[in-house]
Amino acid sequence: MDQPIGVIDSGVGGLTVARELMRQLPKEQIIYLGDTLRCPYGSRPEQEVIQFTLEMVDFLMQKKIKLLVIACNTATAFTLDLLKEKLDIPVIGVIQPGARAAIKVTKTKEVAVIGTEGTIKSEAYPQALQQISSKISVSSLACPQFVPLVERGDFSSHEMKEVVSESLASLKQVKNLDTLILGCTHYPIISDQIQLEMGNQVQIISSGEETAREVSTILSYNQLAYRGDRQPQHEFFTTGSAQLFQQIANVWMDEPVENVKHVVINQTIDNK
């Protein structure tokens, strides 16, 4: 099927998932919507996150997408079950794939999760991990300062390094910790700093790769995969600054991102 895959996120963080989708599924078209204007979602009330997520989904459904990826951990925690029930297309979140990836690599069974306040409060990761293995011990930590810094393109400043160091201090005291889940899709963008702070004995898990694998499996199972030969034209929409989004995307993505449009839900304005 030549319909696109839809990807939604609270901002630029979901690009970490989109990049992996493009790498693993090079013939599939991606339509991405990042709600950068209202980012971050992690500190917002659950009902507000649900409302914003449904608005993004409505926008993408008008694009005739064949599968939806919720590339935001907070939105996944609050809306995955609702959207699976509401939509007649497959819906994939990032929490279960991230949990599965962590289970595969941990040897000590001591796993930590960092995420937004909303994701951590939801306890979605401990539930997902312990559903797979009751022997897993989970330490959870909210890192609310990370997303605003990433959203403004501040990846490697002295301030970012200080924030990472201070935020992760308590986790470094956890004995036998060998696996850290980046429970927010913004965090892989600063994974180098996180790895440096935690040390090489801790394996850093990003859900992007595992999520893309799941998308591939579901496309194949439902006979939705594109069977022809093409170089897809991906589309990127943002509710905030198209220029800033494009600037960050071109640092992070493997291929140039040119087709970025600012969107006011149901109305688009080209940035050209």
Backbone hydrogen bonds, N-H to C=O, Kabsch-Sander energy under -0.5 kcal/mol:
donor,donor_aa,acceptor,acceptor_aa,energy
5,I,29,Q,-2.9
6,G,67,L,-2.8
7,V,31,I,-2.6
8,I,69,V,-2.3
9,D,33,L,-2.0
15,L,12,V,-2.0
16,T,13,G,-2.1
17,V,14,G,-0.9
18,A,14,G,-2.6
19,R,15,L,-2.8
20,E,16,T,-0.8
21,L,17,V,-2.3
22,M,18,A,-2.5
23,R,19,R,-1.7
24,Q,20,E,-2.5
25,L,21,L,-2.6
28,E,25,L,-1.7
31,I,5,I,-2.7
32,Y,30,I,-0.5
32,Y,235,E,-2.8
33,L,7,V,-2.6
34,G,237,F,-2.5
35,D,9,D,-2.4
36,T,34,G,-1.7
38,R,35,D,-1.1
39,C,35,D,-0.6
44,R,41,Y,-2.1
48,E,45,P,-0.5
49,V,45,P,-2.0
50,I,46,E,-2.4
51,Q,47,Q,-2.2
52,F,48,E,-2.7
53,T,49,V,-2.5
54,L,50,I,-2.5
55,E,51,Q,-1.8
56,M,52,F,-2.0
57,V,53,T,-2.5
58,D,54,L,-2.5
59,F,55,E,-1.7
60,L,56,M,-2.2
61,M,57,V,-2.7
62,Q,58,D,-1.1
63,K,60,L,-1.5
64,K,61,M,-1.5
65,I,60,L,-0.8
66,K,4,P,-2.7
67,L,4,P,-0.6
68,L,90,P,-2.5
69,V,6,G,-2.9
70,I,68,L,-0.5
70,I,92,I,-3.1
71,A,8,I,-2.0
71,A,69,V,-1.2
76,T,72,C,-2.5
77,A,73,N,-2.7
78,F,74,T,-1.8
79,T,75,A,-2.5
80,L,76,T,-1.8
83,L,79,T,-3.0
84,K,80,L,-2.3
85,E,81,D,-1.6
86,K,82,L,-2.1
87,L,83,L,-2.6
92,I,68,L,-2.7
98,G,94,V,-1.3
99,A,95,I,-2.5
100,R,96,Q,-2.5
101,A,97,P,-2.1
102,A,98,G,-1.8
103,I,99,A,-2.2
104,K,100,R,-1.7
105,V,101,A,-1.0
105,V,102,A,-0.5
106,T,102,A,-2.2
111,V,109,K,-0.7
111,V,137,S,-2.9
112,A,179,T,-2.6
113,V,139,S,-2.8
114,I,181,I,-2.2
115,G,141,L,-1.7
116,T,183,G,-0.5
118,G,42,G,-1.4
120,I,116,T,-2.5
121,K,117,E,-2.6
122,S,118,G,-1.7
123,E,119,T,-0.7
123,E,120,I,-1.0
124,A,119,T,-0.8
127,Q,123,E,-1.9
128,A,124,A,-2.3
129,L,125,Y,-3.1
130,Q,126,P,-2.7
131,Q,127,Q,-1.5
132,I,128,A,-1.1
133,S,129,L,-2.6
136,I,133,S,-1.3
137,S,109,K,-3.1
139,S,111,V,-2.3
141,L,113,V,-2.5
143,C,115,G,-2.7
146,F,143,C,-1.6
149,L,145,Q,-1.1
150,V,146,F,-2.2
151,E,147,V,-2.9
152,R,148,P,-1.1
153,G,150,V,-2.1
154,D,149,L,-2.6
155,F,153,G,-1.3
161,K,157,S,-2.0
162,E,158,H,-2.3
163,V,159,E,-2.6
164,V,160,M,-2.6
165,S,161,K,-2.2
166,E,162,E,-2.7
167,S,163,V,-2.6
168,L,164,V,-2.0
169,A,165,S,-0.5
169,A,166,E,-0.6
172,K,168,L,-1.4
173,Q,170,S,-1.2
174,V,171,L,-1.8
177,L,174,V,-1.1
178,D,110,E,-1.8
179,T,110,E,-1.1
180,L,203,Q,-3.1
181,I,112,A,-3.2
182,L,180,L,-0.5
182,L,205,I,-3.2
183,G,114,I,-2.5
183,G,181,I,-1.4
187,Y,184,C,-1.3
189,I,186,H,-1.4
190,I,187,Y,-1.9
191,S,188,P,-1.6
194,I,190,I,-1.8
195,Q,191,S,-3.0
196,L,192,D,-2.2
197,E,193,Q,-2.1
198,M,194,I,-2.4
199,G,195,Q,-2.5
202,V,199,G,-1.5
203,Q,178,D,-3.0
203,Q,201,Q,-0.5
205,I,180,L,-3.2
206,S,204,I,-0.5
211,T,207,S,-2.8
212,A,208,G,-2.4
213,R,209,E,-1.8
214,E,210,E,-2.0
215,V,211,T,-2.4
216,S,212,A,-2.4
217,T,213,R,-2.2
218,I,214,E,-2.5
219,L,215,V,-2.7
220,S,216,S,-2.1
221,Y,217,T,-2.7
222,N,218,I,-2.4
223,Q,220,S,-1.1
224,L,219,L,-3.3
225,A,219,L,-1.0
234,H,232,P,-0.9
235,E,30,I,-2.4
236,F,259,N,-2.3
237,F,32,Y,-3.1
238,T,261,K,-2.3
239,T,34,G,-1.9
245,F,241,S,-2.1
246,Q,242,A,-2.5
247,Q,243,Q,-2.3
248,I,244,L,-2.5
249,A,245,F,-2.9
250,N,246,Q,-2.2
251,V,247,Q,-0.7
251,V,248,I,-0.8
252,W,248,I,-1.8
253,M,249,A,-3.3
258,E,256,P,-0.7
260,V,258,E,-1.7
261,K,236,F,-2.5
262,H,269,I,-1.6
263,V,238,T,-2.7
264,V,267,Q,-3.3
265,I,263,V,-0.6
267,Q,264,V,-3.3
269,I,262,H,-3.0
271,N,260,V,-0.8
